[in-house]
């Protein structure tokens, strides 16, 4: 986790303040979107590692909600699929 926003989302998921599979997945996706927009990484490899680490952390906040894990896997799949895209894209 890189900032207080992500820490809060993680804590809200873990303590069931964010409830339901759809809401947990949506919060995870929004947190990853914010992470991507605020990322200071230079290389594509560093960027993907940051997204993977953050996504896995959030998905593991409540492992009984597989929809969040599926959302993270979907995002990572598409990041790896578009190998020619730059970090800015």
C-alpha angles and dihedrals in degrees: 000000000000107000146016093265091059091044090053093049090048091050093045091053094044095048092045093245083130104053134192131036095264094049092047091050092047092050090049092050093048090049091051090048090053091046090053093049093048096041116128094190117131104199130057090234092056091046094052091046090053092050092045093049094046093044094049091048092052094043090051092052086085110010092183090073103075094176091075091051090049091051091051091048090049092052093046091048091055093045090054092042093057096057093157093059118104125231090257091056 
